[in-house]
Amino acid sequence: MTSDQLAIHTFTTKPWSIDECIENYARHGFGGISIWRETVEGEDLARVSRRLKDSGLKPVSYVRGGFFTGTTAEARRQAIDNNLRIIRDSETLGLPMIVLVCGATPGQSPRENLSQIQDSIAAILPAAENAGIRLAIEPLHPMYAGDRCAVATMADANDLCEALNHPLLGVAADVYHIWWDSKLEQEITRCAAADRLFAFHVCDFKADLEHPLLDRELPGQGLGTCARVNDLVKAAGFSGMTEVEIFSRRYWTENQHQFLEKIKAACAPLR
Amino acid sequence: MTSDQLAIHTFTTKPWSIDECIENYARHGFGGISIWRETVEGEDLARVSRRLKDSGLKPVSYVRGGFFTGTTAEARRQAIDNNLRIIRDSETLGLPMIVLVCGATPGQSPRENLSQIQDSIAAILPAAENAGIRLAIEPLHPMYAGDRCAVATMADANDLCEALNHPLLGVAADVYHIWWDSKLEQEITRCAAADRLFAFHVCDFKADLEHPLLDRELPGQGLGTCARVNDLVKAAGFSGMTEVEIFSRRYWTENQHQFLEKIKAACAPLR
């Protein structure tokens, strides 16, 4: 895969400001960018949008909405309001898609969490439709199913999409989160066949994590799951940009230009 | 749940020898014991068996067989031989069931791993039948699916059991590994309905793990998933002993008698 087929998530180069991300991703020859809310906090979003247009980078997604669950109706209503704001910000930034990390509340069962998630996505879909922005549900690894995201498999995400059945609602498939699933091929096929495979993220999983969130690896450097899942996603017909989303305390201490070159080299063997 | 309904896994009190485990579990009023191979390494198993009989503790399971996968036929044959030895040892110890942690080899897909696991279990079932020993496939959390156990869900375990369809082959359901699954209720019901729910382990999952293997919690002290899964398992008709299997570097530094009393208190609210 050549670098113009890759989009970088700004959290991947966490030490950089949004201006540094835009300038350097373009300079290193990457094709696109996905912007994290953390990277543009306190920024003038209209200014960022102009800068993004000038860069020639393809705007891929805004990361991340969601976190819909809560034990009270008031908490869930606030989460919906927050997501409506995120949709407006995404529109201002010129980003056509929002990645949803859907939330999970300790003490609630997966079914309770998923039911709240479904209701809340239903509540924000009209605003997404008005803005013409796609929503991509991202299943997270079951490590995070208790406190971050009850959508723990491609099947969970596909089930939600089927229940809500809206052309702007689909799935973000991230290798880091889904590689382990014996039902992966059938669920990727199911997702793509319904035109719901909106996004594909690469990042490798390490067997012996040193941190539950921030110890992710370059494709091929961990368990080596990216090539297989990339093949499945491409065989299912996915033709969008491949997004690189690596959180790593280790890589963040390195020179970020060199890190980008390592990403390029690690993704090159992917078809 | 009273302590006579609980069996302790010897790895839970890792600092203790097998003799200390047997003596102290009985003294603290626990009903049963599951013995780890690590705890009896180098021991005269016939002597341990006599000591176990004298203690009045119910022998529950031998932990753990499995690790069947490998990139070469020779590696897989050695794993089968090892499991045949484990079956003989389990018989010597008087333990009626072996827990299988089935293995996963980095670089192999879940499907490849599961296919090798199925073939290898088929190869050891006749020996288990001769010994009258039950084999319990334990699904492990998907954190471990790349290098320890490709059986990552109750569905995977149920599928394997269905494919091999043998009355001595069933499933060990461990809260730590399966709490996150939105399909859990249906898969526990499916397992129990086929008389395959052989074992039930309790241990709570922490959201922010400090170690990928050795940072497990007492029921109710982590995400609080044990009560819900315990209810599901009991509603499905499970009537065996509830096994306590907690690996924790933190608890291992404490007085193990006090740790056992904490376990008793933490399990008391479970139905």
Interface residues (C-beta under 8 A of the other chain):
Chain A: P106 G107 S109 P110 R111 L114 H141 P142 M143 Y144 A145 G146 D147 R148 A150 A152 T153 A155 D156 D159 W179 W180 D181 S182 K183 L184 E185 F205 A207 D208 L209 P212 L223 G224 T225 R228
Chain B: P106 G107 S109 P110 R111 L114 H141 P142 M143 Y144 A145 G146 D147 R148 A150 A152 T153 A155 D156 W179 W180 D181 S182 K183 L184 E185 F205 A207 D208 L209 P212 L223 G224 T225 R228
